[in-house]
Amino acid sequence: MANAADELSLLIGDIQIPEIFVVQYMERLSKDAVFFYLWIKTILNDKDFSEEEALKAAPYPENTIREILAELITADIIFKKDDKYCFVDLKRREVNSYCKAVAALGINPDTLQLTADEQTRNVLAESINKTCFSGKMGYAYYVLIDKCIGEYGFSNEVVYCLFEIGKQKKIQFILQRMSKLAEEWYKLGIVNMEMVDRYMKREKDIEKMTKLVGKLTRKHLNDFDIERIRKWVIDYNLGSDIVELAFRTNEYRGNITTQMVEDTLTLWMENGVKTVDEANIFEEEKHKENKRKAVKRKSRNSAWKTGAEAGIDNEEVSDVKKDEVKETKEEKPQDEADDILDFFGDDDEDD
């Protein structure tokens, strides 16, 4: 039976989790994988372990544990050596990665004297650290800052705005999403504040459009819906008024989807329609054309056809009519008066 001291040691024990795990890896893992990683480190204290030890230590079914182990290997948090699973030293990897990034920029880590550019970079990093991370920014973000300056060519103001926007979007603690945002800016060619301002205006237009579409569809928009909306704003350069008209145009369908609206917008773009007035004219003409086609189809399907439609020549029709008239005359009955005279035995006056 465990004594009181053992129980207390279990309650107040600490577990060392690298900050880089929380910042860079945890967001990408499933809940079960995060729990297993913390649990196994607590039980085994960073020691290598076998699959059998993992099955005994963690409170999960065997199949689930094997899936979790595969997930952690894929995430490059543990690795397998022979028949043992080993923990990756995340802190050592991060420091090595940072030193390589610094060396690539031509900075000598052993030099105490900083150049003007290095001093500016350090001031920028510390400003971001205090503003966005409450003084606890991980090494991975220093690497990202260096990449934005050295590889992407961002100005210091642009880098600072990048992290400010990340903070506004509440993604500053998710390194993967911050890296994706920086890469997006690089692909868009955002290297100065004028381009940042244009980007921010576009993002506001997308947000406004998203709210409108959500209101019109009366449903929660998924990632595919958001991607289509971004396409309407960025690629098509459309405003809310013409997008709303596209929704109204599809109201007859009932359950309207963003795919239906995009099909309408694409048709308009292909026909040079860019304004609400042009769209109204286009839809009116399309309605008239559809109506003409419907009348034509109805005429073709009707039981009443002209001689030409039935494949009969006009002369043949005339001959048929003459024969019908002649036959009618031959079969015409005698007058009613003649029938009465015959009934009484009198002679017919016509004779």
C-alpha atoms as a printed R data frame, in Angstrom:
    type eleno elety resid chain resno       x      y        z
1   ATOM     1    CA   MET     A     1   0.000  0.000    0.000
2   ATOM     2    CA   ALA     A     2   1.355  3.426   -0.922
3   ATOM     3    CA   ASN     A     3   2.220  5.732    1.979
4   ATOM     4    CA   ALA     A     4   1.232  9.398    2.323
5   ATOM     5    CA   ALA     A     5   4.576 10.639    1.009
6   ATOM     6    CA   ASP     A     6   4.158  8.676   -2.217
7   ATOM     7    CA   GLU     A     7   0.674 10.069   -2.729
8   ATOM     8    CA   LEU     A     8   1.902 13.625   -2.224
9   ATOM     9    CA   SER     A     9   4.793 13.126   -4.618
10  ATOM    10    CA   LEU     A    10   2.367 11.972   -7.261
11  ATOM    11    CA   LEU     A    11   0.119 14.976   -6.740
12  ATOM    12    CA   ILE     A    12   2.850 17.624   -6.830
13  ATOM    13    CA   GLY     A    13   5.111 16.013   -9.445
14  ATOM    14    CA   ASP     A    14   6.120 18.049  -12.500
15  ATOM    15    CA   ILE     A    15   6.431 17.092  -16.140
16  ATOM    16    CA   GLN     A    16   8.771 18.951  -18.473
17  ATOM    17    CA   ILE     A    17   7.024 19.712  -21.764
18  ATOM    18    CA   PRO     A    18   9.052 21.757  -24.290
19  ATOM    19    CA   GLU     A    19   7.409 25.010  -25.243
20  ATOM    20    CA   ILE     A    20   7.992 24.175  -28.894
21  ATOM    21    CA   PHE     A    21   5.669 21.170  -28.510
22  ATOM    22    CA   VAL     A    22   2.803 23.442  -27.428
23  ATOM    23    CA   VAL     A    23   3.553 26.097  -30.037
24  ATOM    24    CA   GLN     A    24   4.398 24.024  -33.100
25  ATOM    25    CA   TYR     A    25   3.155 20.452  -32.731
26  ATOM    26    CA   MET     A    26   0.177 20.190  -30.393
27  ATOM    27    CA   GLU     A    27  -2.269 22.032  -32.667
28  ATOM    28    CA   ARG     A    28  -1.729 19.451  -35.425
29  ATOM    29    CA   LEU     A    29  -2.323 16.404  -33.232
30  ATOM    30    CA   SER     A    30  -5.564 14.688  -32.296
31  ATOM    31    CA   LYS     A    31  -6.760 14.946  -28.698
32  ATOM    32    CA   ASP     A    32  -5.912 11.294  -28.079
33  ATOM    33    CA   ALA     A    33  -2.390 11.761  -29.409
34  ATOM    34    CA   VAL     A    34  -1.778 14.810  -27.185
35  ATOM    35    CA   PHE     A    35  -3.086 12.972  -24.131
36  ATOM    36    CA   PHE     A    36  -1.022  9.867  -24.902
37  ATOM    37    CA   TYR     A    37   2.162 11.924  -25.429
38  ATOM    38    CA   LEU     A    38   1.765 13.712  -22.084
39  ATOM    39    CA   TRP     A    39   0.757 10.503  -20.327
40  ATOM    40    CA   ILE     A    40   3.618  8.372  -21.648
41  ATOM    41    CA   LYS     A    41   6.200 11.074  -20.849
42  ATOM    42    CA   THR     A    42   4.840 11.245  -17.306
43  ATOM    43    CA   ILE     A    43   4.934  7.475  -16.826
44  ATOM    44    CA   LEU     A    44   8.236  6.716  -18.576
45  ATOM    45    CA   ASN     A    45  10.096 10.001  -17.981
46  ATOM    46    CA   ASP     A    46  11.459 10.341  -21.556
47  ATOM    47    CA   LYS     A    47  12.840  6.804  -21.620
48  ATOM    48    CA   ASP     A    48  12.650  4.657  -24.746
49  ATOM    49    CA   PHE     A    49   9.738  2.242  -24.655
50  ATOM    50    CA   SER     A    50   8.416 -0.807  -26.466
51  ATOM    51    CA   GLU     A    51   4.953 -1.276  -27.896
52  ATOM    52    CA   GLU     A    52   4.161 -3.679  -25.092
53  ATOM    53    CA   GLU     A    53   5.081 -1.046  -22.484
54  ATOM    54    CA   ALA     A    54   2.895  1.499  -24.262
55  ATOM    55    CA   LEU     A    55  -0.054 -0.895  -24.284
56  ATOM    56    CA   LYS     A    56   0.307 -1.431  -20.548
57  ATOM    57    CA   ALA     A    57   0.916  2.205  -19.617
58  ATOM    58    CA   ALA     A    58  -1.777  4.087  -21.544
59  ATOM    59    CA   PRO     A    59  -5.524  3.751  -20.824
60  ATOM    60    CA   TYR     A    60  -6.498  3.074  -24.447
61  ATOM    61    CA   PRO     A    61  -7.447 -0.013  -26.479
62  ATOM    62    CA   GLU     A    62  -4.604 -1.693  -28.365
63  ATOM    63    CA   ASN     A    63  -5.762 -0.599  -31.818
64  ATOM    64    CA   THR     A    64  -6.091  3.020  -30.676
65  ATOM    65    CA   ILE     A    65  -2.597  3.046  -29.167
66  ATOM    66    CA   ARG     A    66  -1.077  1.672  -32.379
67  ATOM    67    CA   GLU     A    67  -2.867  4.396  -34.377
68  ATOM    68    CA   ILE     A    68  -1.597  7.054  -31.953
69  ATOM    69    CA   LEU     A    69   1.976  5.787  -32.210
70  ATOM    70    CA   ALA     A    70   1.743  5.999  -35.998
71  ATOM    71    CA   GLU     A    71   0.374  9.563  -35.734
72  ATOM    72    CA   LEU     A    72   3.219 10.674  -33.439
73  ATOM    73    CA   ILE     A    73   5.804  9.163  -35.794
74  ATOM    74    CA   THR     A    74   4.203 10.964  -38.742
75  ATOM    75    CA   ALA     A    75   4.281 14.232  -36.761
76  ATOM    76    CA   ASP     A    76   8.014 13.595  -36.167
77  ATOM    77    CA   ILE     A    77   7.658 13.714  -32.376
78  ATOM    78    CA   ILE     A    78   8.797 10.148  -31.734
79  ATOM    79    CA   PHE     A    79  10.748  7.724  -33.903
80  ATOM    80    CA   LYS     A    80  11.252  3.974  -33.912
81  ATOM    81    CA   LYS     A    81  14.687  2.416  -33.532
82  ATOM    82    CA   ASP     A    82  14.819 -1.358  -33.743
83  ATOM    83    CA   ASP     A    83  11.944 -2.498  -31.519
84  ATOM    84    CA   LYS     A    84  11.892  0.625  -29.325
85  ATOM    85    CA   TYR     A    85  10.061  3.950  -29.603
86  ATOM    86    CA   CYS     A    86  12.193  7.026  -28.795
87  ATOM    87    CA   PHE     A    87  11.238 10.613  -27.961
88  ATOM    88    CA   VAL     A    88  12.574 13.310  -30.279
89  ATOM    89    CA   ASP     A    89  14.523 16.047  -28.459
90  ATOM    90    CA   LEU     A    90  12.356 18.910  -29.686
91  ATOM    91    CA   LYS     A    91  14.392 21.630  -27.952
92  ATOM    92    CA   ARG     A    92  17.674 20.493  -29.474
93  ATOM    93    CA   ARG     A    93  16.074 20.286  -32.924
94  ATOM    94    CA   GLU     A    94  14.659 23.804  -32.562
95  ATOM    95    CA   VAL     A    95  17.964 25.306  -31.464
96  ATOM    96    CA   ASN     A    96  19.811 23.610  -34.330
97  ATOM    97    CA   SER     A    97  17.202 24.843  -36.794
98  ATOM    98    CA   TYR     A    98  17.508 28.373  -35.454
99  ATOM    99    CA   CYS     A    99  21.308 28.366  -35.652
100 ATOM   100    CA   LYS     A   100  21.147 27.185  -39.266
101 ATOM   101    CA   ALA     A   101  18.686 29.968  -40.112
102 ATOM   102    CA   VAL     A   102  20.930 32.576  -38.484
103 ATOM   103    CA   ALA     A   103  23.981 31.225  -40.311
104 ATOM   104    CA   ALA     A   104  22.094 31.366  -43.632
105 ATOM   105    CA   LEU     A   105  21.585 35.099  -43.064
106 ATOM   106    CA   GLY     A   106  25.329 35.583  -42.633
107 ATOM   107    CA   ILE     A   107  25.193 36.269  -38.894
108 ATOM   108    CA   ASN     A   108  28.017 34.878  -36.785
109 ATOM   109    CA   PRO     A   109  26.495 33.421  -33.591
110 ATOM   110    CA   ASP     A   110  29.859 33.705  -31.819
111 ATOM   111    CA   THR     A   111  30.140 37.426  -32.484
112 ATOM   112    CA   LEU     A   112  28.970 39.654  -29.667
113 ATOM   113    CA   GLN     A   113  28.989 42.830  -31.742
114 ATOM   114    CA   LEU     A   114  25.761 43.182  -33.727
115 ATOM   115    CA   THR     A   115  25.475 44.986  -37.044
116 ATOM   116    CA   ALA     A   116  22.844 47.691  -37.573
117 ATOM   117    CA   ASP     A   117  20.602 45.241  -39.421
118 ATOM   118    CA   GLU     A   118  20.936 42.686  -36.651
119 ATOM   119    CA   GLN     A   119  20.121 45.284  -34.017
120 ATOM   120    CA   THR     A   120  17.050 46.390  -35.983
121 ATOM   121    CA   ARG     A   121  15.942 42.791  -36.352
122 ATOM   122    CA   ASN     A   122  16.349 42.192  -32.613
123 ATOM   123    CA   VAL     A   123  14.345 45.313  -31.760
124 ATOM   124    CA   LEU     A   124  11.613 44.161  -34.147
125 ATOM   125    CA   ALA     A   125  11.562 40.651  -32.666
126 ATOM   126    CA   GLU     A   126  11.381 41.963  -29.113
127 ATOM   127    CA   SER     A   127   8.542 44.323  -30.058
128 ATOM   128    CA   ILE     A   128   6.597 41.411  -31.543
129 ATOM   129    CA   ASN     A   129   7.461 39.292  -28.502
130 ATOM   130    CA   LYS     A   130   6.069 41.860  -26.043
131 ATOM   131    CA   THR     A   131   3.038 42.876  -28.123
132 ATOM   132    CA   CYS     A   132   1.809 39.503  -29.361
133 ATOM   133    CA   PHE     A   133   3.306 36.921  -26.988
134 ATOM   134    CA   SER     A   134   3.483 38.660  -23.600
135 ATOM   135    CA   GLY     A   135   7.262 38.203  -23.593
136 ATOM   136    CA   LYS     A   136   7.156 34.419  -24.164
137 ATOM   137    CA   MET     A   137   7.743 34.018  -27.900
138 ATOM   138    CA   GLY     A   138   9.283 30.682  -28.878
139 ATOM   139    CA   TYR     A   139  12.400 30.227  -31.004
140 ATOM   140    CA   ALA     A   140  10.263 29.068  -33.914
141 ATOM   141    CA   TYR     A   141   8.818 32.562  -34.297
142 ATOM   142    CA   TYR     A   142  12.290 34.138  -34.364
143 ATOM   143    CA   VAL     A   143  13.007 31.805  -37.253
144 ATOM   144    CA   LEU     A   144   9.783 32.915  -38.958
145 ATOM   145    CA   ILE     A   145  10.754 36.575  -38.503
146 ATOM   146    CA   ASP     A   146  14.162 35.908  -40.046
147 ATOM   147    CA   LYS     A   147  12.503 34.095  -42.953
148 ATOM   148    CA   CYS     A   148  10.115 37.000  -43.577
149 ATOM   149    CA   ILE     A   149  13.021 39.455  -43.682
150 ATOM   150    CA   GLY     A   150  15.710 37.384  -45.380
151 ATOM   151    CA   GLU     A   151  13.790 35.111  -47.755
152 ATOM   152    CA   TYR     A   152  10.485 36.907  -48.354
153 ATOM   153    CA   GLY     A   153  11.934 40.422  -48.432
154 ATOM   154    CA   PHE     A   154   9.332 41.943  -46.100
155 ATOM   155    CA   SER     A   155  10.062 45.322  -44.584
156 ATOM   156    CA   ASN     A   156  10.156 45.537  -40.787
157 ATOM   157    CA   GLU     A   157   6.770 47.287  -40.769
158 ATOM   158    CA   VAL     A   158   5.231 44.502  -42.856
159 ATOM   159    CA   VAL     A   159   6.597 41.824  -40.505
160 ATOM   160    CA   TYR     A   160   5.162 43.643  -37.495
161 ATOM   161    CA   CYS     A   161   1.778 44.004  -39.230
162 ATOM   162    CA   LEU     A   162   1.838 40.296  -40.078
163 ATOM   163    CA   PHE     A   163   1.987 39.394  -36.387
164 ATOM   164    CA   GLU     A   164  -0.518 42.095  -35.457
165 ATOM   165    CA   ILE     A   165  -3.028 40.631  -37.908
166 ATOM   166    CA   GLY     A   166  -2.226 37.166  -36.591
167 ATOM   167    CA   LYS     A   167  -3.088 38.425  -33.113
168 ATOM   168    CA   GLN     A   168  -6.363 39.932  -34.383
169 ATOM   169    CA   LYS     A   169  -7.255 36.592  -35.952
170 ATOM   170    CA   LYS     A   170  -6.158 34.802  -32.745
171 ATOM   171    CA   ILE     A   171  -3.697 32.590  -34.599
172 ATOM   172    CA   GLN     A   172  -0.421 34.030  -33.267
173 ATOM   173    CA   PHE     A   173   0.123 30.966  -31.082
174 ATOM   174    CA   ILE     A   174  -0.378 28.566  -34.004
175 ATOM   175    CA   LEU     A   175   2.928 28.542  -35.852
176 ATOM   176    CA   GLN     A   176   1.603 26.585  -38.820
177 ATOM   177    CA   ARG     A   177  -1.121 29.137  -39.532
178 ATOM   178    CA   MET     A   178   1.242 32.085  -39.031
179 ATOM   179    CA   SER     A   179   3.694 30.505  -41.463
180 ATOM   180    CA   LYS     A   180   0.868 29.964  -43.954
181 ATOM   181    CA   LEU     A   181  -0.201 33.613  -43.619
182 ATOM   182    CA   ALA     A   182   3.376 34.789  -44.228
183 ATOM   183    CA   GLU     A   183   3.648 32.530  -47.274
184 ATOM   184    CA   GLU     A   184   0.351 33.901  -48.609
185 ATOM   185    CA   TRP     A   185   1.658 37.458  -48.300
186 ATOM   186    CA   TYR     A   186   4.846 36.476  -50.094
187 ATOM   187    CA   LYS     A   187   2.906 34.930  -52.994
188 ATOM   188    CA   LEU     A   188   0.742 38.050  -53.206
189 ATOM   189    CA   GLY     A   189   3.868 40.207  -53.368
190 ATOM   190    CA   ILE     A   190   3.087 42.115  -50.169
191 ATOM   191    CA   VAL     A   191   6.407 43.762  -49.288
192 ATOM   192    CA   ASN     A   192   5.391 47.290  -48.218
193 ATOM   193    CA   MET     A   193   2.683 49.013  -46.181
194 ATOM   194    CA   GLU     A   194   0.722 50.198  -49.228
195 ATOM   195    CA   MET     A   195   0.225 46.574  -50.257
196 ATOM   196    CA   VAL     A   196  -0.697 45.679  -46.670
197 ATOM   197    CA   ASP     A   197  -3.430 48.336  -46.719
198 ATOM   198    CA   ARG     A   198  -4.836 46.917  -49.959
199 ATOM   199    CA   TYR     A   199  -4.745 43.431  -48.470
200 ATOM   200    CA   MET     A   200  -6.601 44.609  -45.349
201 ATOM   201    CA   LYS     A   201  -9.292 46.272  -47.465
202 ATOM   202    CA   ARG     A   202  -9.731 43.069  -49.439
203 ATOM   203    CA   GLU     A   203 -10.006 41.036  -46.242
204 ATOM   204    CA   LYS     A   204 -12.733 43.379  -44.986
205 ATOM   205    CA   ASP     A   205 -14.589 42.939  -48.284
206 ATOM   206    CA   ILE     A   206 -14.347 39.158  -47.889
207 ATOM   207    CA   GLU     A   207 -15.630 39.390  -44.307
208 ATOM   208    CA   LYS     A   208 -18.530 41.579  -45.431
209 ATOM   209    CA   MET     A   209 -19.350 39.206  -48.285
210 ATOM   210    CA   THR     A   210 -19.184 36.205  -45.955
211 ATOM   211    CA   LYS     A   211 -21.719 37.767  -43.590
212 ATOM   212    CA   LEU     A   212 -24.038 38.537  -46.515
213 ATOM   213    CA   VAL     A   213 -23.831 35.000  -47.913
214 ATOM   214    CA   GLY     A   214 -24.427 33.527  -44.471
215 ATOM   215    CA   LYS     A   215 -27.509 35.703  -44.090
216 ATOM   216    CA   LEU     A   216 -28.868 34.771  -47.517
217 ATOM   217    CA   THR     A   217 -28.258 31.028  -47.169
218 ATOM   218    CA   ARG     A   218 -29.273 30.935  -43.482
219 ATOM   219    CA   LYS     A   219 -26.700 28.276  -42.743
220 ATOM   220    CA   HIS     A   220 -23.190 27.848  -41.379
221 ATOM   221    CA   LEU     A   221 -20.638 28.270  -44.161
222 ATOM   222    CA   ASN     A   222 -17.976 25.586  -44.555
223 ATOM   223    CA   ASP     A   223 -14.421 25.904  -45.901
224 ATOM   224    CA   PHE     A   224 -15.560 25.330  -49.495
225 ATOM   225    CA   ASP     A   225 -18.099 28.172  -49.179
226 ATOM   226    CA   ILE     A   226 -15.440 30.529  -47.780
227 ATOM   227    CA   GLU     A   227 -13.040 29.598  -50.571
228 ATOM   228    CA   ARG     A   228 -15.689 30.391  -53.194
229 ATOM   229    CA   ILE     A   229 -16.400 33.753  -51.554
230 ATOM   230    CA   ARG     A   230 -12.693 34.611  -51.600
231 ATOM   231    CA   LYS     A   231 -12.675 33.711  -55.290
232 ATOM   232    CA   TRP     A   232 -15.579 36.097  -55.988
233 ATOM   233    CA   VAL     A   233 -13.770 38.950  -54.237
234 ATOM   234    CA   ILE     A   234 -10.173 38.263  -55.326
235 ATOM   235    CA   ASP     A   235 -10.429 36.662  -58.776
236 ATOM   236    CA   TYR     A   236 -13.751 38.079  -60.002
237 ATOM   237    CA   ASN     A   237 -13.408 41.429  -58.180
238 ATOM   238    CA   LEU     A   238 -17.155 41.479  -57.495
239 ATOM   239    CA   GLY     A   239 -19.148 43.542  -55.010
240 ATOM   240    CA   SER     A   240 -21.884 42.458  -52.630
241 ATOM   241    CA   ASP     A   241 -24.668 43.874  -54.827
242 ATOM   242    CA   ILE     A   242 -24.030 41.640  -57.838
243 ATOM   243    CA   VAL     A   243 -23.458 38.569  -55.635
244 ATOM   244    CA   GLU     A   244 -26.801 39.194  -53.918
245 ATOM   245    CA   LEU     A   245 -28.459 39.458  -57.358
246 ATOM   246    CA   ALA     A   246 -26.957 36.075  -58.270
247 ATOM   247    CA   PHE     A   247 -28.652 34.624  -55.176
248 ATOM   248    CA   ARG     A   248 -31.978 36.216  -56.132
249 ATOM   249    CA   THR     A   249 -31.631 34.799  -59.635
250 ATOM   250    CA   ASN     A   250 -31.461 31.281  -58.170
251 ATOM   251    CA   GLU     A   251 -34.336 31.666  -55.692
252 ATOM   252    CA   TYR     A   252 -36.644 29.537  -57.836
253 ATOM   253    CA   ARG     A   253 -34.446 26.528  -57.082
254 ATOM   254    CA   GLY     A   254 -35.310 26.529  -53.411
255 ATOM   255    CA   ASN     A   255 -32.273 25.342  -51.442
256 ATOM   256    CA   ILE     A   256 -29.610 27.667  -52.852
257 ATOM   257    CA   THR     A   257 -25.936 26.735  -52.497
258 ATOM   258    CA   THR     A   258 -22.797 28.780  -53.085
259 ATOM   259    CA   GLN     A   259 -21.991 26.438  -55.993
260 ATOM   260    CA   MET     A   260 -25.223 27.493  -57.750
261 ATOM   261    CA   VAL     A   261 -24.343 31.152  -57.196
262 ATOM   262    CA   GLU     A   262 -20.816 30.617  -58.484
263 ATOM   263    CA   ASP     A   263 -22.169 28.944  -61.633
264 ATOM   264    CA   THR     A   264 -24.327 32.027  -62.262
265 ATOM   265    CA   LEU     A   265 -21.458 34.435  -61.581
266 ATOM   266    CA   THR     A   266 -19.129 32.440  -63.832
267 ATOM   267    CA   LEU     A   267 -21.699 32.535  -66.658
268 ATOM   268    CA   TRP     A   268 -21.978 36.292  -66.257
269 ATOM   269    CA   MET     A   269 -18.203 36.762  -66.277
270 ATOM   270    CA   GLU     A   270 -17.838 34.619  -69.407
271 ATOM   271    CA   ASN     A   271 -20.396 36.870  -71.151
272 ATOM   272    CA   GLY     A   272 -18.748 40.109  -70.062
273 ATOM   273    CA   VAL     A   273 -21.319 40.952  -67.375
274 ATOM   274    CA   LYS     A   274 -19.732 43.024  -64.601
275 ATOM   275    CA   THR     A   275 -22.487 45.244  -63.182
276 ATOM   276    CA   VAL     A   276 -25.958 44.731  -61.732
277 ATOM   277    CA   ASP     A   277 -27.591 46.508  -64.680
278 ATOM   278    CA   GLU     A   278 -25.746 44.321  -67.186
279 ATOM   279    CA   ALA     A   279 -26.714 41.221  -65.190
280 ATOM   280    CA   ASN     A   280 -30.406 42.218  -65.202
281 ATOM   281    CA   ILE     A   281 -30.336 42.750  -68.988
282 ATOM   282    CA   PHE     A   282 -28.530 39.444  -69.505
283 ATOM   283    CA   GLU     A   283 -31.037 37.521  -67.374
284 ATOM   284    CA   GLU     A   284 -33.993 39.172  -69.135
285 ATOM   285    CA   GLU     A   285 -32.634 38.241  -72.555
286 ATOM   286    CA   LYS     A   286 -31.902 34.717  -71.359
287 ATOM   287    CA   HIS     A   287 -35.486 34.421  -70.071
288 ATOM   288    CA   LYS     A   288 -36.863 35.547  -73.446
289 ATOM   289    CA   GLU     A   289 -34.650 33.103  -75.294
290 ATOM   290    CA   ASN     A   290 -35.715 30.238  -73.022
291 ATOM   291    CA   LYS     A   291 -39.359 31.187  -73.603
292 ATOM   292    CA   ARG     A   292 -38.893 31.155  -77.383
293 ATOM   293    CA   LYS     A   293 -37.252 27.745  -77.191
294 ATOM   294    CA   ALA     A   294 -40.098 26.433  -75.040
295 ATOM   295    CA   VAL     A   295 -42.727 27.630  -77.549
296 ATOM   296    CA   LYS     A   296 -40.781 26.082  -80.405
297 ATOM   297    CA   ARG     A   297 -40.527 22.751  -78.575
298 ATOM   298    CA   LYS     A   298 -44.262 22.833  -77.854
299 ATOM   299    CA   SER     A   299 -45.002 23.487  -81.500
300 ATOM   300    CA   ARG     A   300 -42.866 20.549  -82.597
301 ATOM   301    CA   ASN     A   301 -44.574 18.218  -80.150
302 ATOM   302    CA   SER     A   302 -48.151 19.332  -81.075
303 ATOM   303    CA   ALA     A   303 -50.563 16.845  -82.812
304 ATOM   304    CA   TRP     A   304 -51.631 19.554  -85.296
305 ATOM   305    CA   LYS     A   305 -49.046 19.884  -88.054
306 ATOM   306    CA   THR     A   306 -48.854 21.606  -91.406
307 ATOM   307    CA   GLY     A   307 -48.623 19.572  -94.595
308 ATOM   308    CA   ALA     A   308 -44.975 20.368  -94.916
309 ATOM   309    CA   GLU     A   309 -44.298 19.227  -91.292
310 ATOM   310    CA   ALA     A   310 -46.236 15.996  -92.020
311 ATOM   311    CA   GLY     A   311 -44.246 15.434  -95.249
312 ATOM   312    CA   ILE     A   312 -47.271 15.931  -97.596
313 ATOM   313    CA   ASP     A   313 -46.968 17.974 -100.773
314 ATOM   314    CA   ASN     A   314 -49.489 20.844 -101.319
315 ATOM   315    CA   GLU     A   315 -50.747 19.336 -104.630
316 ATOM   316    CA   GLU     A   316 -51.447 16.031 -102.889
317 ATOM   317    CA   VAL     A   317 -53.479 17.879 -100.268
318 ATOM   318    CA   SER     A   318 -55.587 19.565 -103.020
319 ATOM   319    CA   ASP     A   319 -56.334 16.224 -104.719
320 ATOM   320    CA   VAL     A   320 -57.364 14.690 -101.407
321 ATOM   321    CA   LYS     A   321 -59.747 17.560 -100.714
322 ATOM   322    CA   LYS     A   322 -61.338 17.244 -104.205
323 ATOM   323    CA   ASP     A   323 -61.975 13.531 -103.688
324 ATOM   324    CA   GLU     A   324 -63.566 14.234 -100.306
325 ATOM   325    CA   VAL     A   325 -65.950 16.830 -101.845
326 ATOM   326    CA   LYS     A   326 -66.974 14.487 -104.669
327 ATOM   327    CA   GLU     A   327 -67.638 11.634 -102.279
328 ATOM   328    CA   THR     A   328 -69.763 13.872 -100.093
329 ATOM   329    CA   LYS     A   329 -71.988 14.882 -103.015
330 ATOM   330    CA   GLU     A   330 -72.571 11.285 -104.113
331 ATOM   331    CA   GLU     A   331 -73.614 10.231 -100.637
332 ATOM   332    CA   LYS     A   332 -75.937 13.239 -100.030
333 ATOM   333    CA   PRO     A   333 -79.468 11.953  -99.007
334 ATOM   334    CA   GLN     A   334 -82.734 13.111 -100.714
335 ATOM   335    CA   ASP     A   335 -84.589 16.108  -99.399
336 ATOM   336    CA   GLU     A   336 -86.794 15.604  -96.374
337 ATOM   337    CA   ALA     A   337 -89.849 16.773  -98.392
338 ATOM   338    CA   ASP     A   338 -89.372 13.988 -100.969
339 ATOM   339    CA   ASP     A   339 -89.373 11.414  -98.201
340 ATOM   340    CA   ILE     A   340 -92.739 12.678  -96.900
341 ATOM   341    CA   LEU     A   341 -94.394 12.521 -100.370
342 ATOM   342    CA   ASP     A   342 -93.180  8.983 -100.843
343 ATOM   343    CA   PHE     A   343 -94.775  8.099  -97.544
344 ATOM   344    CA   PHE     A   344 -98.252  9.175  -98.820
345 ATOM   345    CA   GLY     A   345 -97.754  7.618 -102.271
346 ATOM   346    CA   ASP     A   346 -97.680 10.940 -104.200
347 ATOM   347    CA   ASP     A   347 -95.431 11.573 -107.123
348 ATOM   348    CA   ASP     A   348 -92.245 13.456 -106.509
349 ATOM   349    CA   GLU     A   349 -92.494 16.942 -107.934
350 ATOM   350    CA   ASP     A   350 -88.917 16.780 -108.947
351 ATOM   351    CA   ASP     A   351 -89.749 14.018 -111.378
